[in-house]
Amino acid sequence: MDPLELLITNDVLRALDLLGVFVMGVAAGGLAARLNFDAMGFAIIGIIAGLGGGLVRDLILDYGVPAAFSGPWYLTCALAGSAFAFVVNSERAWWRRIVTGMDITAMGLWAATGTAKSLGYGLDVLPAILLGLTSATGGGIMRDVLVGRIPAVFGGGPLYATGAVVTAVLTWAVVALGLDAVWVVVAAAAGSGLAMLAAWRRWTLPAHSEWEVTMSATQLKSMVRRIRRAERAKVAKETGAISIVDANEDDLAADSNYEESAEEYATRILGEEGPDLIPEAVEDTPVDQEIKEQVEEKVDERIEAKVDEEMQAEEGAWVRKGQDGEEIPDPIGH
């Protein structure tokens, strides 16, 4: 028995697959409830969330009739999940934890099934892994796009996509090495386990802003110089001796006795326009108390302007007018 045959014929795995479709319908229904959708909106978003990834996979593979339409069970489970969310409050914390756990379990199975099916149709490893990821996360992405929000798998949420990729890679390894079909269940469990652990520990992947260097060249140079001075002071304090910098071996030896100028100080705190805001901050002027006070005043002015801007924006966002033209605070959204 090959891995794909095990995934689609085993009764337990088949039941988990259908339960995952139901849970995706419930999760999509919870989102529809928060957006005040009607019954038709619940049904449509439940079907798309529960079956979208598999539909995209089967259409790309030219599978014929997609698996979701080959019988009544998939559509029934998706509609049942969204109907459940329509009539039952599914926003309680304990219920959300159950939904998250079942959703992640189904994600692992869908990633393994999508990868195994793609490999069975002769796709290379990278396209097969991509379709495994699409099978697992495509429905959730389509759901989020339909309601006009950034898909959760793009960052800031549980590592669903990461877990799906882990499962897809391990499934490919099982097929490539010719291992027993039961190992594909281990592959699905590994990816699901990682995603569950990430959801429990609130792990996320590093975002772009965490790696982006936002300092100018002058600010970066000043930071390096401050670090070097701090390190030399630490050595002197611990050893009682002043560390010697050899100009023949260290191309930053000139920084050992470097004193930050008023111009560099203003640039570091206020940005490139700092010297223009503080005319006294010129290159040959040392940093004195007067310069520091002027810089602090400019910083305070910026903070006050930012606060005023945000307050005006919030006031405009949450104030509406009645029939007589009188402004009425809107309680929704506060």
Secondary structure, DSSP 4 states (H G I P E B T S, - for coil): --HHHHHHH-HHHHHHHHHHHHHHHHHHHHHHHHTT--HHHHHHHHHHHHHHHHHHHHHHTT-SS-GGGSSSHHHHHHHHHHHHHHHS---SHHHHHHHHHHHHHHHHHHHHHHHHHHHHTT--HHHHHHHHHHHHHHHHHHHHHHTTS--GGGTTS--HHHHHHHHHHHHHHHHHHT--TTHHHHHHHHHHHHHHHHHHHT--PPPHHHH-----HHHHHHHHHHHHHHHHHHHHHHHSSPPP--TTT-TTGGGGG---BHHHHHHHHH-TTHHHH-TT--TT-B--HHHHHHHHHHHHHHHHHHHHHHHHHHHHHSEEE-TTS-EEE--TT-
